[in-house]
Amino acid sequence: MRPTRLRRICLSGALALAAGVTAFAQPASAADAPAPMTMTVDRQSATPGSTVTITLTFTNDQTTNTQFVYQSVQPTWNTSQDPGLKYAFTSCTGETVQCDASGQTGTLRYNVPVIPGATRTAKLTYTIAPDSACGPSRRIEFYSYLYYEYQGGQGKKDGIYQTGTDIACPTPPAAAKDQAAKSHQAHR
């Protein structure tokens, strides 16, 4: 093999290796960046007649300001197909310019701009009707669609997030006393 040809092959190999290493080297901040949305409930289990608060926290995960953030909250398909579940939103508050919640849905737009790494939070509270169905496999779940724009409107991102609460039946006072008595007898 001629020395010139060998040098070209070695040079091409070295360049390919350098390009490969550069392509696979991801910045640590991308992997460590917070999720743009967290959606949590204050109760994992609730009873008819009680209230549940959903907390939505948007985090700007971009390197430029976010100048538009829209979010909607709706019941999941499973929740909407259970006619026995009865509930309604009663309030919507937070760091928003629009926060509307009525019936079983809500929409909001956060205060902007949101600088990189900063957050905005909103809380939606709903009341479970006293005559709502309850028991095993009964769950009120919501999904949220989030859409936001950054880089002067040139960059756009969206996603779906979900949370929910089990609806347990309240223990009747007489049944609770009977259960406590049985437990006391068993420990004697």
N, C-alpha and C positions, 0 to 999 in steps of 0.2 A: 504494500500500500504506500502510496506517495505521502511524504510528510505534510504537504499542503492539505491533502484530503483528510488526513488524520486530524490535523489542527481544526479544520472546519467541523468535523464530526464532534470533536471534544468541545468546541465552542458552542455548537448547537445544543449539545447535551447539557452543558453548564447553564445556558440561557433557559432551556426548558425546565431544568431543576429549580432555578431561581423563580421562574414564573409560577411553577406549581406550589412552591413553598409560600410565595406571596398570596396566591389565590386561596390557599387553605388557612392562612393565618387570619382569623376573624378577630376583630377588636373585642376585648373582654367586656366592654360596656354594652355591646349588643346582647350578649348572653345574660348579663346581669341587670339589664334594664327592667324596670318594673312593668307589669302589665298595664295597659292603658286604662283598664276598668276593673274595679272590684265591686261585687254586688253581694251584700250580706243581709241576713235577717237577724233581728234581736232575739228571736225565739226559734228554736228548732222544733218545738211542739207547742201548740196553743189549743185552747178550748173554745167552743162557740160562746160568743159574747165578749171575747177578748180582742185586743188590738195587736197588730204586728207592724213593726217599722222596718222598711227596706232602706238600707244605706247604700248609696251609689257614690263611688269615689273615682273621678276621672283624674288620671295622671298624664301630663304631657310627656310622652316617651320620645319625642323628637328633639333635634338639636336647634330648631327654630321655634318661634312663638306659634301657638295654635290660635287661629283667629276665628274659628267657627266650630262649635261642638253641639250636636243634636243627639238626643236620646229618646227612645220610646220604651214603654214597659207594657207588656200584654200578658194575659194568662197563657200558659202552655196549652197545647192541643188536649192533653189528658185532663187538665183542669177544666177547660171549656166544655169537655164532653161529659162531665159529671154534673147532672142537673141538681143534685142534692147539696152541692157546695154553694153557700150563699155568703157573699162578702162584698164590700165596696170601699173604695178609697175615700178617706176623710180629710187628708191634708197632704200638701206637697210644699216643702220648704228647703231653703239652701242657698248656695252661692250661684244663683241663676237669674237670668233676665226673663225667663218664662218657666213656669212650673205649674202645669195643669194636671190635675188628677181627678177624674170623676168616673163613677161606675166602676168598671174593672180595668181601666187603662190609664196611662199617664204619658205625658210628653214634657220634655224640658230642654232648655238651651242654657248652657253655662255662661257665666260672666267671662268675657274674653278681653284682652288676650290672656293666654295662659303661657307663662314663660317655661322654658325647658325644665323638667323635673318638678314643677309646681303642680298642685292639685286643686280640684274643685269638688265640693261634696253637696249632695242633695239627699233629703229623706222623704220617703213616701210612706204614709201610714194608712193601713186599711183595717176595718173592723169586720170581724167574723160575726155574722148574724147569729142571734141566740138560737134560732131554729135551723141552723146549718147542719148538714149531715156531718158525721164524725165517725171515728173508728179506724180499724186497721185498713191500710191502703188508701185512706182518704188524705189527700195532700193538696194544698193550694200552692201552685208553682207559677213563677213568672219567668219570662225571658225578656231580655232587653237588647234592642238594636242600638248600637253606638256608631255615629259617623262624625268624623272630624277632619278639618283641613288645616294645613300648615304650609310653610314656605311660600307665603303670599298667595295661597290658594292653588299653587301648582301641585302640592302633594296632598293626597287624600287617603284615608284609612277607615275601615269599619270592622265591626265584629259583633258576635252574638254572645251574650252572657246569660246565666240562669241561676236561680235560687228558689228555695221553697220552704214550706213549713208543714209538718204533720198536724192534722186536726184530730186531736184526741177527745174522746168523750169525757165529760166531767164525771167524777165518781160521786154518785148520790150520797148525801150525808149518812143515811141509814146503812148503806153498803160499806161505807168507810168505817163506821163504828163496828160493824160485824167483822170486818177484816182485821181491825185492830184487836178486837177481843180474841179472835182465833189465833192471831200471832202471839198474844200475851199467854194464852193457854199452852201453846206449843213450846214456849220457853220455860215453862214451869217444870 
